[in-house]
Structure formats: C-alpha cells, structure tokens
Amino acid sequence: MKRSVVFFLMLSISIGVFFSLEGCTNRETAPENKCVAMYVAFGKGNYIMVNQENRNAFTINMPEKIFNISGEQITAESLQNGNILEITSDGLVMETYPEQYPGVTEIHVIDEGDPQNAKQYQDIIDTVYVEPNPSEPPYLHVERQTEMFANAILAVKGNYQWNWTEDEAAEIGGTAIACGIHILEWKNMNSIDLDGTEMLHLIFSLEPDTVQVSRWPESSLGKAMDTSNTGENVEASAKDVGGWLIQAEPGYVYSVYAKWGESYVEYGFMTQEPQ
C-alpha cells in the first residue's frame, strides 16, 4: 500500500540537529532516549506523534522493530490512530517544526488507546499541515545522517509528467507537464555536504513505484551536448515508507528519476565537500 510522507509548513532547506529529546529520558542518565507518545493519524496515510508528557509533536523514521501490545512484531502500517507508544531513539533530533527523529530504533505499543482521544490534537495538526495539492508533483528530500549530525536538502524538480485526480467520482483531474532541458543545464540546484563516500536517504512525499539514479562529475555542468556525458548509473535500494538509499560521493550532479504508474518526475541535486 502506498503511503505519503508529510512535509510540514516550516521544514527548512537546511536542517540542524540536537541531541536532547524534550520530555524524553536524559542522555546523561540513560544510554538511550525513551518517550511515550500517541500515534495521531490524519489525511491519507499521514501521522504525527504527540509526546504524552509535554504535548510536543514530532515525526520519526519508522524502524523495523515495531511491536504490538502482545509483543508481536508488526509493520508501521499496522499502527492505529490513538495508539500509545513507547519510542526508543538514539537521541538525534532534526530542528524542524514539528521536530523529526531520524534515529528511532524501536517502538512498542503499550496501550491500544482510542481514536477519539486523538481528536484533542486537531489544533496541532491545523498548525503544521496543509492538505497537499493533487496537481503538484511529489517532493524529494535528500537526507544525510552520521552518528553526530544529520542534515537535509530539497531536491529541485525538473522534467515531469504528473497525472492527478482530485475527485474520481466526478472525474476531476488532469495532467501537468514540464518538458525542459537536460539536468546538466539546470540552474540553482541545492548541494549537500559529504566528507567522502556516504549513504544518502531519498525521502519522497509520496512513495514511488520505481527509482532510477544517475550521476555526472560536477565538471560536466553546462556540457549536456557533449556525447561523452552519458552519466553513470547509481544503485538505489528501497529502505522504508517513501525512502530509498544510495551511496554518494562529493563532487557530482545526481539525477533521480521516479515513477508512479504513468507519472514521472526527474529531480536533481549536487554533492560537495564541506566548505
């Protein structure tokens, strides 16, 4: 089942990271951070977590280790609106609003809760979420994580054909098309710093069916007509909901070609050594 990943109003292009989790266990007294939060579902496959101690809202990268109230392992799709969760994290917090926890390692459902209880947090949802425009192609965030730091950039959208439906019953929809130039001629692509060969997370606002990644040396910029600039294929592997992984190096232009049925979007970003 396809699920969408929420991108919130105040998500910045460059994201800093802190190690303290507000309302969770202090790193000075425990090797891991734990907090109790409610899983609050809304929209089509969207959610936020709400800390039950301080009403702090946040999102997470879903881990593989998720267990129901009986201790049986389940998937993220099995979580229900109103579930009370014990969340274990390595302490990394991305400074956005709501905050993002990329290093969650384990989740336990400790109380099945009640969907009606989730309604008390509608005011939080209203301040951070805007219903996506179905005619707008999905976004792609490129995220780098290390033991001490995490940051992300927004990939630039280039060529695309996006078939959208707003109301299937009323047959309201259309096709948005952007047919432009080769990625080596694109301007103002965002860059992400890499110390060397590292793994990058490709996080889409709507999970694609397939992803193809190619790259060119930065020196190829502006030379799209050079027949030798055929690009190098980069392996992309699916990680989790909306997420893919690639191995990247500094000094390259990356093209990410994602497909949803007959729709497609080409995204671009660059990598560089820290300045």
Disulfide bonds with the S-S distance in Angstrom:
none
